[in-house]
C-alpha cells in the first residue's frame, strides 16, 4: 500500500498563495505539485475558516498577559513566604544549637 505524502504548512501556503494570487486552476496546481485536488479544496476551506482568528482584536492577548502577570505575582508571593519561613527555621536552629553548646 502506498503511503500518502505529507505536506508542511509552508508547502500548503505556497500552493494556496499560487491559487489565490495567480488564479491558477486547482487542477493545474494538483498536477504541478502532485497533490489531490480534494486536498487543495480542504486546505482552502481550512484557511478561510481560521482566517477570522487572524483578525481578532489583541485584547484577548492582553487579558492573557495580565492573567499570566497575576500568576507570576502569586508565585512570587509564595516564594517570599517560603523564604521567610526558611529564615525563621534557620534562626531557630541556630539558637537551639547555641543553647545545646552552652549547656555542655
N, C-alpha and C positions, 0 to 999 in steps of 0.2 A: 504494500500500500504506500502510495506517495504522500509524503508529509506536505502540508501547506506551508508556503513561505510566510515568514513573519516580517512585517514592515515596521520600522521605527516611526516614532512620532514625526521626526524630521522628514522622512520619506513621504509619509502621508501628507504633510503640509506642502511639500513641493508639488505633489500630484494635484492636490486641491487648489493650490495657487494657480497652477497652469490651467486648470479647469475654469476657475472663476475669473482670472485676469485676462486670459487669452481666448476665452470661449472655445477651447478645444473640445471637440465632441468626446464624450466618455468612451465611446468605442475605440477612438484613436489612442486615448490615454491608456486604456486597458491593454491594447496591443503593444504600445510603446514600452510600458513598464511591466508587462506580463502580469497584470492584475485582473481579477474577475470584475466585470462591470458592477455587479451587486456590491462588492466591497467598496468601490468608489462611491456608490449611492449611499451606503451605510455611513461612510466617513463624512460625507457631506451633511447628512442628516444629523449626525452627532455633533459636527461643528456648529451648525445653526442652533441646535438645542442647548449647547453650552455657551453660546455667544453672549447670552444675557448676563452671565456671571462676570464677564469682562467689563461690562458697563455699569455694574452696581456701584453705588457710591462707596467711598472709602470709610464711611462712618463705622461700619462693622469692624473694619480693621483697627480703628482707634479704640473701639469698645473692647476688642480682644486685647489690645495693648494695655489698656487700663486694668483689665482683669488680670493680666499677667503681672502688672505692676503691684496690684493688691496682693497677689500670691507671693511675690518677692518680699514685700514688706512684712507679710505674716511670717514667712520663713526667717527673715532677719530678726524679727522679734523673738521667735522661738530660740534662735541661736544665742541671742543676748541673755535670755532667761537661763539657758543651759550653762553659758559661760559663768553667770553669776552663781549658779548652784555649784559648779565645779570649784570656783574660787572659794566659796563658803566651806565646802568639804575639805579642801586643801588646808585652809586656815585651822579648821577643827582638828585635822590630822596632825598638823604641826604642834598645836597646843597640847594634844594628848601625848605626843612623843616627848615634848619638853617636860610634861608633868611626870611621865614614867622615868625619864632620865634623871630628873631632880630627886625622885624618891630613892634611888639607889645610892 
